[in-house]
Amino acid sequence: MNNLVLPLIHSNGTSPDELYRDYRAAMDACRAAVKALEAVEFNARDYYVIGPNAFASARNDRAFIFEGLSSAADYCLAHAMQAQKSMKNGGDL
């Protein structure tokens, strides 16, 4: 992710342990959502009656959703890594 603004963790803000835990949980949920969607049957036979381009459009929609979930997981990972760096430095960055 380009130009992502990460928190400056300090003693007057949210603890790095809490940020790390919560962002890791959110990242895991994004990854679980990807796995759950991958498990859903996705077949042209469910779209062909709509029209000749329906499955291609549905496939594009699905790719967009997967890209969004991947971006959300990357966002959470970057924040978790920032919190982890603070934890290694004694709490402040």
N, C-alpha and C positions, 0 to 999 in steps of 0.2 A: 504494500500500500504506500502510495506516495504522499509525502507531506502530512503524515498522520500526527496530530497533536496528542502527545502522551502526557499524563499527569506528572507534576513535579511533587513527589511524595515528601512530606515534611511532618514535623511533630504536631502541627495544628490541623492536620487533615486526616483522611481515612487511613487506617493502618495498612501497611503493605501486605500483611498476612491476610487481611480481609479482602483486599483488592485481588490478590493472587488467587485466593480460594474462589471468589465469585466469578472472576474472569475465566478461570479454568473450567468451572462448572458450565458457564455459558458456552465456551468453546466446545466442550464435550457434548452439550445439547445440540449445537449446530451440526457437529459431526454425526450425531445419532440421527438427526433429521435427514441428513444426506443418505445414510444407510436405509432408513425407513422408506424414503422415496424411491431409492434404487430397487427396493423389494416389491414395489407396486408394479403390477403387470402393465406394460405400456406397449401397445400393439396397434399397428395400422388398421386392423380389422374393426377397431372401436371408433374409427374416424372416417373411413372411406365413404360411408353413406351421407356424410355432410357435404362432401365435394372433393374434387381431385387434389386440392392444396391443403386440405384440413390437417392431415397428419404432419406435413412439413411445418405448418404454423404451430401445431401442438408441440412438436419436437423443439422448435425455437423457444416457445414459452417455457418448456421444461428446462432447457439449457440455461435460460435466463434465471430461473429459480435456483438451479444448482450453482451458478456463478455467484448469486447473491448470498447463498449459504456459505460458500467458500470464502467470500469476502468478509462475511460476519465472523467466521472462525478465525481468519487472519487478524482481524481487528482485535478480537479477544486475546489471541496469542500475543500480539504486540504489547497489549496492556499487562498481561500476566508476566511477560518477560521484564517489563519495566518495574513492576512490583517486586519481582524476584531479585532484580539487580539491587533495589533498595534494601531488601532483606539481607543480602550479603554484605551491604555497606553499613549495617547497623541501624537501618530504619529511615535514614534521610538520603536524598540524592543531592 
